[in-house]
Amino acid sequence: MAKAGIARVEIPAHVGLIPDGLRRWARTHKVSFRKSYSLGINKFVDFGIWLKEYGVKTLTAWALSTDNVRGRDRSEIEMLLNLYAMSARDPKIINKLKRNQTRVNIIGRLELLPEDVRRALLDLQEKTKQHGGFLINLLVAYGGTDDLVYAAEKLAKAKKKPKLINESTLRSFLMTRNVTNPDLIIRTSGEQRLSGFLPFQSGYSELYFANKYWPDFGKEDLKKAMADFARRKRRYGK
């Protein structure tokens, strides 16, 4: 079925997103990080709608890594987290999610977040839990290696016998256990690496690296990414 200007092509059911380059965009345009992050959040909401128009069912996006939480300037992280909390409570965003029947699922080391921010994000998850048209997995205070360590700790506590541990068992102990394997992962800013994004699920994901910072990534850029995906031959090791 044709979607958004592409005639009869393969559409990824699940898209992963690493929205990179916000701080570099701010420096290039000589604006504050706050303005750049605000633009990035609004772009993200629109991006989800664009994907839904194509027929994509799931978006998994990296909002904040554990490395960011532990390593970046505290004032910057607090500012970003406050923006996330404000956005999670924003009636315009909540109504847009409702109109587009978008469910939001929050995943990560939420205990690393301030209580107010954690509550705002989980409230958004609760408010959208009945929506069924589109799913957004929002990775907050998440790291891929951290996810694997988390699963290993849970396995150890469960005292699983090694011979009974297989791929399905390990997946069931991940923070991201309910996240399906992305068909396509998009990273903006020109960086060509995943930096620990969904290591368990991304083995056969198609990768698309856009040479634009996230605030500049537009609908035409997504169209190029989707067209590129449609040209890929996916063999899954066969």
C-alpha positions as CSV (number, residue, x, y, z in Angstrom):
1,M,0.0,0.0,0.0
2,A,1.3,3.5,-0.9
3,K,2.2,5.7,2.0
4,A,3.1,9.4,2.1
5,G,4.4,9.6,-1.5
6,I,6.2,6.2,-1.8
7,A,4.4,3.7,-4.1
8,R,4.1,0.1,-2.9
9,V,7.2,-0.3,-0.9
10,E,8.2,-2.1,2.3
11,I,7.4,-0.1,5.3
12,P,9.2,-0.8,8.6
13,A,6.8,-1.8,11.4
14,H,9.2,-0.5,14.0
15,V,11.6,2.4,13.7
16,G,14.3,3.2,16.3
17,L,15.5,6.8,16.6
18,I,18.6,8.4,18.0
19,P,17.9,12.2,17.8
20,D,21.4,13.5,17.9
21,G,23.0,16.8,17.4
22,L,20.9,19.2,19.5
23,R,23.8,20.8,21.3
24,R,25.8,21.2,18.1
25,W,22.7,22.7,16.4
26,A,22.4,25.2,19.3
27,R,26.1,26.2,19.0
28,T,25.8,26.6,15.2
29,H,22.7,28.8,15.5
30,K,24.0,30.6,18.5
31,V,20.9,29.8,20.6
32,S,20.6,28.3,24.1
33,F,20.5,24.5,24.7
34,R,17.1,25.0,26.2
35,K,15.7,26.4,22.9
36,S,17.3,23.6,20.9
37,Y,16.0,20.9,23.2
38,S,12.5,22.5,23.1
39,L,12.6,22.4,19.3
40,G,13.8,18.8,19.5
41,I,10.9,17.7,21.7
42,N,8.3,19.3,19.4
43,K,10.0,17.8,16.3
44,F,9.8,14.4,18.0
45,V,6.1,14.6,18.5
46,D,5.7,15.5,14.8
47,F,8.1,12.7,13.8
48,G,5.9,10.2,15.5
49,I,2.9,11.4,13.5
50,W,4.8,11.3,10.3
51,L,5.7,7.7,11.0
52,K,2.1,6.8,11.7
53,E,1.1,8.3,8.4
54,Y,3.5,5.9,6.7
55,G,1.9,2.9,8.5
56,V,4.7,2.4,11.0
57,K,3.4,0.8,14.2
58,T,6.1,1.5,16.8
59,L,8.7,4.1,17.4
60,T,11.5,3.6,20.0
61,A,13.4,6.8,20.8
62,W,16.4,7.5,22.9
63,A,15.5,10.5,25.0
64,L,18.4,10.3,27.6
65,S,21.2,7.9,28.2
66,T,22.6,6.8,31.5
67,D,25.9,8.1,30.3
68,N,24.3,11.6,29.9
69,V,22.7,11.4,33.4
70,R,26.0,10.5,35.0
71,G,28.5,12.4,32.9
72,R,27.0,15.7,31.6
73,D,26.8,19.0,33.4
74,R,24.2,18.7,36.1
75,S,22.5,22.0,35.3
76,E,22.0,20.9,31.7
77,I,20.5,17.6,32.7
78,E,18.2,19.3,35.1
79,M,17.1,21.7,32.4
80,L,16.4,18.9,30.0
81,L,14.5,16.8,32.5
82,N,12.4,19.8,33.4
83,L,11.5,20.2,29.8
84,Y,10.5,16.6,29.6
85,A,8.3,17.0,32.6
86,M,6.7,20.1,31.2
87,S,6.1,18.4,27.8
88,A,4.6,15.3,29.5
89,R,2.1,17.6,31.2
90,D,1.5,19.9,28.2
91,P,-2.2,19.7,27.2
92,K,-1.4,20.4,23.5
93,I,1.0,17.4,23.4
94,I,-1.4,15.2,25.4
95,N,-4.3,16.1,23.0
96,K,-2.1,15.5,20.0
97,L,-1.2,12.0,21.3
98,K,-4.9,11.3,21.9
99,R,-5.9,12.4,18.4
100,N,-3.3,10.2,16.9
101,Q,-4.1,7.3,19.3
102,T,-0.5,7.2,20.5
103,R,0.5,5.2,23.5
104,V,3.7,6.1,25.4
105,N,5.8,3.6,27.2
106,I,8.6,4.8,29.5
107,I,11.6,2.6,29.9
108,G,14.9,3.1,31.7
109,R,16.5,3.5,35.1
110,L,13.8,5.8,36.3
111,E,15.2,5.8,39.8
112,L,17.9,8.0,38.5
113,L,15.4,10.7,37.8
114,P,14.0,13.3,40.2
115,E,10.6,12.3,41.6
116,D,8.7,15.1,39.9
117,V,10.1,14.2,36.5
118,R,9.5,10.4,37.1
119,R,5.9,11.1,38.1
120,A,5.2,13.3,35.1
121,L,6.5,10.7,32.7
122,L,4.7,7.8,34.3
123,D,1.5,9.9,34.4
124,L,1.8,10.4,30.6
125,Q,2.2,6.7,30.3
126,E,-1.0,6.1,32.3
127,K,-3.0,8.7,30.4
128,T,-2.1,7.1,27.0
129,K,-2.3,3.5,28.0
130,Q,-5.7,2.9,26.3
131,H,-4.5,4.3,22.9
132,G,-4.0,1.7,20.4
133,G,-3.0,3.2,17.0
134,F,0.7,3.8,17.5
135,L,3.3,3.0,20.2
136,I,6.2,5.2,21.4
137,N,8.8,3.5,23.6
138,L,10.7,6.4,25.2
139,L,14.1,5.4,26.6
140,V,14.9,7.7,29.5
141,A,18.0,7.1,31.7
142,Y,18.7,4.1,29.5
143,G,21.9,2.5,28.3
144,G,22.3,-0.6,26.2
145,T,25.1,-2.1,28.2
146,D,23.3,-1.1,31.4
147,D,20.2,-3.0,30.1
148,L,22.3,-6.2,29.7
149,V,23.8,-5.8,33.1
150,Y,20.3,-5.3,34.5
151,A,19.2,-8.6,32.9
152,A,22.3,-10.4,34.2
153,E,21.6,-9.2,37.7
154,K,18.0,-10.3,37.5
155,L,19.0,-13.7,36.1
156,A,21.5,-14.2,39.0
157,K,18.8,-13.3,41.6
158,A,16.4,-15.7,39.9
159,K,19.0,-18.5,40.2
160,K,18.4,-19.7,36.7
161,K,20.4,-22.8,35.7
162,P,22.8,-21.9,32.8
163,K,21.5,-24.7,30.6
164,L,18.0,-23.3,30.8
165,I,19.1,-19.8,29.7
166,N,18.5,-19.1,26.1
167,E,17.7,-16.0,24.0
168,S,14.1,-15.8,25.1
169,T,15.1,-16.2,28.7
170,L,17.6,-13.4,28.5
171,R,15.1,-11.1,26.7
172,S,12.5,-11.6,29.4
173,F,14.9,-10.1,32.0
174,L,15.7,-6.9,30.1
175,M,14.3,-3.5,30.9
176,T,13.4,-3.5,27.2
177,R,11.9,-7.0,27.2
178,N,8.7,-5.8,25.5
179,V,10.5,-3.8,22.9
180,T,10.4,-5.6,19.5
181,N,13.4,-5.6,17.2
182,P,13.5,-2.4,15.1
183,D,13.4,-2.8,11.4
184,L,15.0,0.5,10.8
185,I,17.2,2.7,13.1
186,I,17.7,6.4,12.2
187,R,20.4,8.5,13.7
188,T,20.8,12.2,13.0
189,S,23.8,14.5,13.1
190,G,26.1,12.4,10.8
191,E,27.5,10.2,13.5
192,Q,27.6,6.6,12.3
193,R,27.3,4.4,15.4
194,L,24.6,3.2,17.7
195,S,26.3,4.1,20.9
196,G,24.6,1.2,22.8
197,F,21.1,1.7,21.4
198,L,19.1,-1.6,21.9
199,P,22.1,-3.9,21.5
200,F,19.9,-7.0,22.1
201,Q,17.3,-6.0,19.5
202,S,19.3,-4.3,16.8
203,G,21.4,-7.1,15.3
204,Y,19.4,-7.2,12.1
205,S,18.1,-3.6,12.0
206,E,18.8,-1.6,8.9
207,L,20.7,1.6,9.8
208,Y,20.2,5.1,8.3
209,F,22.5,7.9,9.2
210,A,21.3,11.4,8.4
211,N,23.7,14.3,7.9
212,K,21.5,16.7,9.7
213,Y,21.1,17.7,13.3
214,W,17.9,16.6,14.8
215,P,16.1,20.1,14.8
216,D,16.7,20.3,11.1
217,F,15.5,16.8,10.2
218,G,12.2,17.2,8.3
219,K,9.5,15.2,6.6
220,E,11.5,15.1,3.3
221,D,14.5,13.6,5.2
222,L,12.2,10.9,6.6
223,K,11.0,10.2,3.1
224,K,14.6,9.6,2.0
225,A,15.2,7.3,5.0
226,M,12.0,5.3,4.2
227,A,13.0,5.1,0.5
228,D,16.4,3.9,1.4
229,F,14.9,1.2,3.7
230,A,12.7,0.1,0.8
231,R,15.7,-0.6,-1.3
232,R,17.4,-2.8,1.3
233,K,17.4,-6.6,0.9
234,R,16.9,-8.1,4.3
235,R,18.4,-11.6,4.6
236,Y,18.6,-12.2,8.4
237,G,21.7,-14.3,8.0
238,K,20.3,-16.5,5.2
